[in-house]
């Protein structure tokens, strides 16, 4: 009977020597440590060996396009004359050439001026094109467009448009809001997306308050901007950013009972934030009554509130807060009761128990 071929079994200590023999192991390469022979032939052979290795490739420098080879002055002049926000993003070379405070101000003037001078009041006709409005919003969304930069640009534009006969003291006292309205921004100019979400700082809130001008409920007509605005409202409520909440509500967002719960139950019942959310429903109601009384067409603000001022979780939180001596409990009950009755909402049974207590 022929001898069987030994099989290697891993982990078996009683294996024979043939079973423990490594199978398929490569032999170690023997290195020649002797000095290389001198002469031109050795150098040529070494060079050929390196060049013949397919893994080693020579790295060549990136070839610049004809546009990137233009002088910076000419490239900036072209960009200012016909600004395209996609041009600086085309390559790092173009981005470095088209950067700088002077270029930013020139491009801002070229683009934004196409959407200024139309609105001298909320009833004026808006004739700015959709392309110009989209380009202006995209420009405002740029990284270089900070609140400090925009204020400096706005001051320069205001000084160049206000008559020189105006007293210097009066011109210095004008705030940014008055300067912006003096330039007549289009009421269809939507704020950039970066100003619709948090984290909320004082600069961002002031910038958004300035740019919202008279957009009214147009922010909700754009699905993306409207969704971001509601997301930003929830963030502003969580951060107790009262200025941001008030500004977002001016964009005609419709706060719901969930927003009021977030402000009261989850965020500690900041009175400024809660009052802004509650008063927004009263503002909508007052506008609707005014429109019906004057037989006028419904205004943009004539929208009923979606807040249930007799929501049981809100009243439960207020009752518990009053029981532990928190003044916000009694204050919140009075606010909910007043706004709920003004809106014509029915009192819940749970609320009647609190009122009788």
One Martini backbone bead per residue (centre of mass of N, CA, C, O) as a GRO file, in nm:
protein
  357
    1UNK     BB    1   0.095   0.037   0.025
    2UNK     BB    2   0.093   0.350  -0.016
    3UNK     BB    3   0.201   0.647   0.095
    4UNK     BB    4   0.076   0.902   0.255
    5UNK     BB    5   0.001   1.230   0.251
    6UNK     BB    6   0.073   1.476   0.437
    7UNK     BB    7  -0.120   1.679   0.672
    8UNK     BB    8  -0.186   1.996   0.768
    9UNK     BB    9  -0.248   2.075   1.117
   10UNK     BB   10  -0.378   2.316   1.295
   11UNK     BB   11  -0.300   2.294   1.643
   12UNK     BB   12  -0.129   2.025   1.631
   13UNK     BB   13   0.110   1.897   1.849
   14UNK     BB   14   0.127   1.585   1.729
   15UNK     BB   15   0.275   1.642   1.490
   16UNK     BB   16   0.475   1.586   1.252
   17UNK     BB   17   0.738   1.697   1.079
   18UNK     BB   18   0.590   1.698   0.802
   19UNK     BB   19   0.339   1.862   0.911
   20UNK     BB   20   0.523   2.117   1.013
   21UNK     BB   21   0.598   2.186   0.743
   22UNK     BB   22   0.624   2.441   0.546
   23UNK     BB   23   0.400   2.553   0.296
   24UNK     BB   24   0.496   2.763   0.038
   25UNK     BB   25   0.759   2.894   0.123
   26UNK     BB   26   0.964   3.137   0.066
   27UNK     BB   27   1.259   3.232  -0.021
   28UNK     BB   28   1.512   3.412   0.070
   29UNK     BB   29   1.660   3.681  -0.032
   30UNK     BB   30   1.973   3.746  -0.165
   31UNK     BB   31   2.189   3.991  -0.072
   32UNK     BB   32   2.400   4.227  -0.228
   33UNK     BB   33   2.664   4.404  -0.044
   34UNK     BB   34   2.831   4.477  -0.266
   35UNK     BB   35   2.988   4.692  -0.442
   36UNK     BB   36   2.942   4.879  -0.701
   37UNK     BB   37   3.044   4.911  -1.006
   38UNK     BB   38   3.237   5.100  -1.185
   39UNK     BB   39   3.083   5.296  -1.430
   40UNK     BB   40   2.864   5.357  -1.693
   41UNK     BB   41   2.713   5.083  -1.703
   42UNK     BB   42   2.596   5.084  -1.414
   43UNK     BB   43   2.433   5.345  -1.436
   44UNK     BB   44   2.256   5.254  -1.675
   45UNK     BB   45   2.129   5.003  -1.545
   46UNK     BB   46   1.995   5.148  -1.304
   47UNK     BB   47   1.813   5.333  -1.475
   48UNK     BB   48   1.658   5.108  -1.621
   49UNK     BB   49   1.537   4.978  -1.367
   50UNK     BB   50   1.369   5.222  -1.279
   51UNK     BB   51   1.213   5.266  -1.550
   52UNK     BB   52   1.097   4.959  -1.554
   53UNK     BB   53   0.917   5.036  -1.322
   54UNK     BB   54   0.568   5.054  -1.304
   55UNK     BB   55   0.531   5.191  -1.006
   56UNK     BB   56   0.720   5.419  -1.110
   57UNK     BB   57   0.621   5.754  -1.143
   58UNK     BB   58   0.618   6.047  -1.286
   59UNK     BB   59   0.576   6.377  -1.172
   60UNK     BB   60   0.376   6.618  -1.301
   61UNK     BB   61   0.285   6.920  -1.361
   62UNK     BB   62   0.027   7.124  -1.379
   63UNK     BB   63  -0.158   7.234  -1.641
   64UNK     BB   64  -0.237   7.536  -1.744
   65UNK     BB   65  -0.467   7.722  -1.850
   66UNK     BB   66  -0.542   8.000  -2.028
   67UNK     BB   67  -0.702   8.136  -1.803
   68UNK     BB   68  -0.480   8.095  -1.574
   69UNK     BB   69  -0.252   8.264  -1.748
   70UNK     BB   70  -0.368   8.514  -1.684
   71UNK     BB   71  -0.365   8.801  -1.564
   72UNK     BB   72  -0.497   8.923  -1.281
   73UNK     BB   73  -0.615   9.191  -1.387
   74UNK     BB   74  -0.779   9.068  -1.623
   75UNK     BB   75  -0.942   8.859  -1.462
   76UNK     BB   76  -1.082   9.064  -1.273
   77UNK     BB   77  -1.220   9.233  -1.492
   78UNK     BB   78  -1.395   9.006  -1.601
   79UNK     BB   79  -1.540   8.931  -1.333
   80UNK     BB   80  -1.668   9.212  -1.278
   81UNK     BB   81  -1.827   9.243  -1.544
   82UNK     BB   82  -1.891   8.904  -1.532
   83UNK     BB   83  -2.017   8.749  -1.280
   84UNK     BB   84  -1.921   8.409  -1.175
   85UNK     BB   85  -1.940   8.195  -0.910
   86UNK     BB   86  -1.797   7.943  -1.065
   87UNK     BB   87  -1.509   8.042  -1.126
   88UNK     BB   88  -1.352   8.019  -0.848
   89UNK     BB   89  -1.442   7.700  -0.828
   90UNK     BB   90  -1.267   7.567  -1.062
   91UNK     BB   91  -0.990   7.665  -0.912
   92UNK     BB   92  -0.729   7.754  -0.710
   93UNK     BB   93  -0.611   7.970  -0.896
   94UNK     BB   94  -0.871   8.141  -0.934
   95UNK     BB   95  -0.926   8.188  -0.634
   96UNK     BB   96  -0.665   8.355  -0.577
   97UNK     BB   97  -0.717   8.577  -0.804
   98UNK     BB   98  -1.039   8.626  -0.692
   99UNK     BB   99  -0.925   8.767  -0.438
  100UNK     BB  100  -1.046   9.018  -0.230
  101UNK     BB  101  -1.186   9.309  -0.127
  102UNK     BB  102  -1.215   9.452  -0.401
  103UNK     BB  103  -1.354   9.223  -0.554
  104UNK     BB  104  -1.594   9.180  -0.366
  105UNK     BB  105  -1.717   9.465  -0.393
  106UNK     BB  106  -1.753   9.469  -0.703
  107UNK     BB  107  -1.934   9.218  -0.725
  108UNK     BB  108  -2.156   9.310  -0.533
  109UNK     BB  109  -2.239   9.557  -0.697
  110UNK     BB  110  -2.309   9.417  -0.966
  111UNK     BB  111  -2.531   9.222  -0.850
  112UNK     BB  112  -2.714   9.389  -0.645
  113UNK     BB  113  -2.798   9.628  -0.841
  114UNK     BB  114  -3.017   9.444  -0.991
  115UNK     BB  115  -3.203   9.452  -0.696
  116UNK     BB  116  -3.208   9.762  -0.696
  117UNK     BB  117  -3.456  10.027  -0.707
  118UNK     BB  118  -3.763   9.897  -0.681
  119UNK     BB  119  -3.815   9.942  -0.365
  120UNK     BB  120  -4.034  10.212  -0.218
  121UNK     BB  121  -4.229   9.990  -0.114
  122UNK     BB  122  -4.471   9.745  -0.073
  123UNK     BB  123  -4.646   9.858  -0.344
  124UNK     BB  124  -4.436   9.817  -0.537
  125UNK     BB  125  -4.294   9.725  -0.823
  126UNK     BB  126  -4.150   9.416  -0.922
  127UNK     BB  127  -3.867   9.382  -1.176
  128UNK     BB  128  -3.698   9.158  -1.102
  129UNK     BB  129  -3.528   8.902  -1.197
  130UNK     BB  130  -3.471   8.573  -1.138
  131UNK     BB  131  -3.168   8.569  -1.202
  132UNK     BB  132  -3.087   8.809  -1.016
  133UNK     BB  133  -3.199   8.691  -0.754
  134UNK     BB  134  -3.030   8.430  -0.751
  135UNK     BB  135  -2.750   8.569  -0.761
  136UNK     BB  136  -2.781   8.731  -0.496
  137UNK     BB  137  -2.829   8.493  -0.304
  138UNK     BB  138  -2.563   8.349  -0.373
  139UNK     BB  139  -2.379   8.576  -0.282
  140UNK     BB  140  -2.483   8.589   0.020
  141UNK     BB  141  -2.374   8.276   0.055
  142UNK     BB  142  -2.099   8.346   0.083
  143UNK     BB  143  -1.815   8.346   0.277
  144UNK     BB  144  -1.737   8.660   0.254
  145UNK     BB  145  -2.037   8.720   0.353
  146UNK     BB  146  -2.040   8.921   0.603
  147UNK     BB  147  -2.150   9.145   0.825
  148UNK     BB  148  -1.907   9.339   0.808
  149UNK     BB  149  -1.885   9.355   0.501
  150UNK     BB  150  -2.176   9.453   0.442
  151UNK     BB  151  -2.157   9.719   0.601
  152UNK     BB  152  -1.931   9.845   0.437
  153UNK     BB  153  -2.073   9.834   0.164
  154UNK     BB  154  -2.330   9.990   0.247
  155UNK     BB  155  -2.194  10.255   0.322
  156UNK     BB  156  -2.076  10.319   0.042
  157UNK     BB  157  -2.346  10.316  -0.115
  158UNK     BB  158  -2.490  10.529   0.052
  159UNK     BB  159  -2.284  10.765   0.007
  160UNK     BB  160  -2.327  10.756  -0.318
  161UNK     BB  161  -2.662  10.812  -0.305
  162UNK     BB  162  -2.660  11.031  -0.117
  163UNK     BB  163  -2.691  11.342  -0.089
  164UNK     BB  164  -2.455  11.595  -0.028
  165UNK     BB  165  -2.663  11.792   0.133
  166UNK     BB  166  -2.647  11.623   0.362
  167UNK     BB  167  -2.589  11.595   0.674
  168UNK     BB  168  -2.337  11.431   0.829
  169UNK     BB  169  -2.478  11.356   1.097
  170UNK     BB  170  -2.727  11.219   0.968
  171UNK     BB  171  -2.569  10.999   0.805
  172UNK     BB  172  -2.440  10.861   1.064
  173UNK     BB  173  -2.724  10.783   1.207
  174UNK     BB  174  -2.778  10.578   1.010
  175UNK     BB  175  -2.878  10.273   0.978
  176UNK     BB  176  -2.880   9.980   0.808
  177UNK     BB  177  -3.183   9.968   0.749
  178UNK     BB  178  -3.208  10.248   0.615
  179UNK     BB  179  -3.000  10.200   0.397
  180UNK     BB  180  -3.139   9.958   0.260
  181UNK     BB  181  -3.413  10.105   0.193
  182UNK     BB  182  -3.287  10.330   0.022
  183UNK     BB  183  -3.192  10.124  -0.212
  184UNK     BB  184  -3.429   9.933  -0.290
  185UNK     BB  185  -3.513   9.641  -0.241
  186UNK     BB  186  -3.632   9.359  -0.333
  187UNK     BB  187  -3.911   9.170  -0.223
  188UNK     BB  188  -3.788   8.893  -0.373
  189UNK     BB  189  -3.545   8.879  -0.185
  190UNK     BB  190  -3.382   8.617  -0.062
  191UNK     BB  191  -3.234   8.473   0.178
  192UNK     BB  192  -2.986   8.301   0.271
  193UNK     BB  193  -2.928   7.982   0.392
  194UNK     BB  194  -2.715   8.055   0.622
  195UNK     BB  195  -2.950   8.246   0.776
  196UNK     BB  196  -3.170   7.997   0.854
  197UNK     BB  197  -2.949   7.871   1.041
  198UNK     BB  198  -2.764   7.744   1.269
  199UNK     BB  199  -2.598   7.900   1.475
  200UNK     BB  200  -2.698   8.170   1.686
  201UNK     BB  201  -2.612   8.496   1.633
  202UNK     BB  202  -2.606   8.828   1.636
  203UNK     BB  203  -2.512   8.869   1.344
  204UNK     BB  204  -2.716   8.680   1.205
  205UNK     BB  205  -2.975   8.816   1.305
  206UNK     BB  206  -2.917   9.097   1.182
  207UNK     BB  207  -2.886   9.010   0.890
  208UNK     BB  208  -3.169   8.886   0.856
  209UNK     BB  209  -3.333   9.137   0.941
  210UNK     BB  210  -3.235   9.308   0.699
  211UNK     BB  211  -3.301   9.108   0.445
  212UNK     BB  212  -3.611   9.052   0.474
  213UNK     BB  213  -3.779   9.300   0.466
  214UNK     BB  214  -4.050   9.208   0.224
  215UNK     BB  215  -4.100   8.885   0.184
  216UNK     BB  216  -4.282   8.750   0.371
  217UNK     BB  217  -4.423   8.445   0.238
  218UNK     BB  218  -4.193   8.367   0.019
  219UNK     BB  219  -4.022   8.159   0.178
  220UNK     BB  220  -4.246   7.922   0.153
  221UNK     BB  221  -4.242   7.891  -0.166
  222UNK     BB  222  -3.969   7.769  -0.101
  223UNK     BB  223  -3.892   7.462  -0.006
  224UNK     BB  224  -3.602   7.489   0.103
  225UNK     BB  225  -3.626   7.755   0.263
  226UNK     BB  226  -3.867   7.672   0.437
  227UNK     BB  227  -3.734   7.428   0.578
  228UNK     BB  228  -3.494   7.589   0.698
  229UNK     BB  229  -3.662   7.790   0.862
  230UNK     BB  230  -3.793   7.579   1.053
  231UNK     BB  231  -3.526   7.469   1.156
  232UNK     BB  232  -3.424   7.743   1.267
  233UNK     BB  233  -3.655   7.784   1.470
  234UNK     BB  234  -3.593   7.542   1.650
  235UNK     BB  235  -3.304   7.633   1.720
  236UNK     BB  236  -3.378   7.909   1.842
  237UNK     BB  237  -3.551   7.796   2.071
  238UNK     BB  238  -3.328   7.617   2.204
  239UNK     BB  239  -3.129   7.887   2.230
  240UNK     BB  240  -3.288   8.146   2.307
  241UNK     BB  241  -3.322   8.327   2.032
  242UNK     BB  242  -3.515   8.593   2.013
  243UNK     BB  243  -3.430   8.746   1.755
  244UNK     BB  244  -3.454   8.505   1.561
  245UNK     BB  245  -3.749   8.436   1.613
  246UNK     BB  246  -3.868   8.710   1.527
  247UNK     BB  247  -3.753   8.710   1.237
  248UNK     BB  248  -3.881   8.444   1.137
  249UNK     BB  249  -4.176   8.539   1.188
  250UNK     BB  250  -4.156   8.768   0.971
  251UNK     BB  251  -4.161   8.530   0.741
  252UNK     BB  252  -4.435   8.375   0.795
  253UNK     BB  253  -4.432   8.171   1.007
  254UNK     BB  254  -4.601   7.876   1.146
  255UNK     BB  255  -4.656   7.812   1.448
  256UNK     BB  256  -4.677   7.549   1.674
  257UNK     BB  257  -4.729   7.350   1.939
  258UNK     BB  258  -4.442   7.227   1.927
  259UNK     BB  259  -4.293   7.496   1.959
  260UNK     BB  260  -4.411   7.565   2.237
  261UNK     BB  261  -4.309   7.313   2.379
  262UNK     BB  262  -4.009   7.362   2.327
  263UNK     BB  263  -4.000   7.634   2.490
  264UNK     BB  264  -4.116   7.520   2.764
  265UNK     BB  265  -4.025   7.217   2.825
  266UNK     BB  266  -3.720   7.206   2.681
  267UNK     BB  267  -3.622   7.542   2.732
  268UNK     BB  268  -3.746   7.690   3.011
  269UNK     BB  269  -3.929   7.933   2.950
  270UNK     BB  270  -3.879   8.178   2.763
  271UNK     BB  271  -4.047   8.468   2.749
  272UNK     BB  272  -3.968   8.586   2.476
  273UNK     BB  273  -4.022   8.333   2.304
  274UNK     BB  274  -4.313   8.273   2.392
  275UNK     BB  275  -4.434   8.549   2.312
  276UNK     BB  276  -4.368   8.536   2.012
  277UNK     BB  277  -4.535   8.283   1.946
  278UNK     BB  278  -4.809   8.386   2.058
  279UNK     BB  279  -4.825   8.666   1.901
  280UNK     BB  280  -4.841   8.554   1.612
  281UNK     BB  281  -5.141   8.474   1.628
  282UNK     BB  282  -5.248   8.762   1.686
  283UNK     BB  283  -5.147   8.893   1.427
  284UNK     BB  284  -5.313   8.725   1.231
  285UNK     BB  285  -5.590   8.797   1.352
  286UNK     BB  286  -5.583   9.107   1.320
  287UNK     BB  287  -5.554   9.106   1.012
  288UNK     BB  288  -5.815   8.956   0.948
  289UNK     BB  289  -6.008   9.161   1.081
  290UNK     BB  290  -5.919   9.407   0.914
  291UNK     BB  291  -5.999   9.294   0.638
  292UNK     BB  292  -6.307   9.251   0.702
  293UNK     BB  293  -6.374   9.550   0.794
  294UNK     BB  294  -6.257   9.680   0.501
  295UNK     BB  295  -6.293   9.497   0.247
  296UNK     BB  296  -6.024   9.366   0.196
  297UNK     BB  297  -5.770   9.208   0.096
  298UNK     BB  298  -5.590   8.966   0.193
  299UNK     BB  299  -5.319   8.942   0.358
  300UNK     BB  300  -5.022   8.780   0.424
  301UNK     BB  301  -5.105   8.758   0.752
  302UNK     BB  302  -5.390   8.602   0.706
  303UNK     BB  303  -5.318   8.359   0.939
  304UNK     BB  304  -5.381   8.110   1.120
  305UNK     BB  305  -5.315   7.955   1.401
  306UNK     BB  306  -5.138   7.638   1.523
  307UNK     BB  307  -5.209   7.697   1.823
  308UNK     BB  308  -5.271   7.530   2.133
  309UNK     BB  309  -5.356   7.697   2.429
  310UNK     BB  310  -5.502   7.407   2.548
  311UNK     BB  311  -5.265   7.229   2.606
  312UNK     BB  312  -5.204   6.990   2.832
  313UNK     BB  313  -4.888   6.989   2.860
  314UNK     BB  314  -4.866   7.293   2.918
  315UNK     BB  315  -5.050   7.296   3.175
  316UNK     BB  316  -4.888   7.088   3.333
  317UNK     BB  317  -4.628   7.251   3.352
  318UNK     BB  318  -4.750   7.501   3.487
  319UNK     BB  319  -4.855   7.354   3.742
  320UNK     BB  320  -4.578   7.247   3.838
  321UNK     BB  321  -4.437   7.521   3.855
  322UNK     BB  322  -4.630   7.646   4.067
  323UNK     BB  323  -4.584   7.426   4.289
  324UNK     BB  324  -4.253   7.501   4.301
  325UNK     BB  325  -4.243   7.835   4.267
  326UNK     BB  326  -4.274   7.916   3.969
  327UNK     BB  327  -4.350   8.203   3.794
  328UNK     BB  328  -4.400   8.077   3.506
  329UNK     BB  329  -4.663   7.932   3.558
  330UNK     BB  330  -4.862   8.172   3.596
  331UNK     BB  331  -4.776   8.324   3.342
  332UNK     BB  332  -4.856   8.103   3.137
  333UNK     BB  333  -5.155   8.079   3.204
  334UNK     BB  334  -5.232   8.369   3.127
  335UNK     BB  335  -5.136   8.356   2.834
  336UNK     BB  336  -5.304   8.113   2.735
  337UNK     BB  337  -5.582   8.221   2.812
  338UNK     BB  338  -5.581   8.483   2.646
  339UNK     BB  339  -5.514   8.363   2.360
  340UNK     BB  340  -5.733   8.146   2.345
  341UNK     BB  341  -5.981   8.337   2.367
  342UNK     BB  342  -5.903   8.523   2.127
  343UNK     BB  343  -5.913   8.268   1.920
  344UNK     BB  344  -6.170   8.082   2.006
  345UNK     BB  345  -6.101   7.863   2.202
  346UNK     BB  346  -6.152   7.576   2.372
  347UNK     BB  347  -6.187   7.459   2.675
  348UNK     BB  348  -6.051   7.233   2.867
  349UNK     BB  349  -6.098   7.034   3.132
  350UNK     BB  350  -5.816   7.066   3.257
  351UNK     BB  351  -5.825   7.378   3.267
  352UNK     BB  352  -6.071   7.421   3.454
  353UNK     BB  353  -5.930   7.306   3.705
  354UNK     BB  354  -5.713   7.528   3.722
  355UNK     BB  355  -5.909   7.772   3.749
  356UNK     BB  356  -6.055   7.660   4.019
  357UNK     BB  357  -5.788   7.645   4.207
   0.00000   0.00000   0.00000
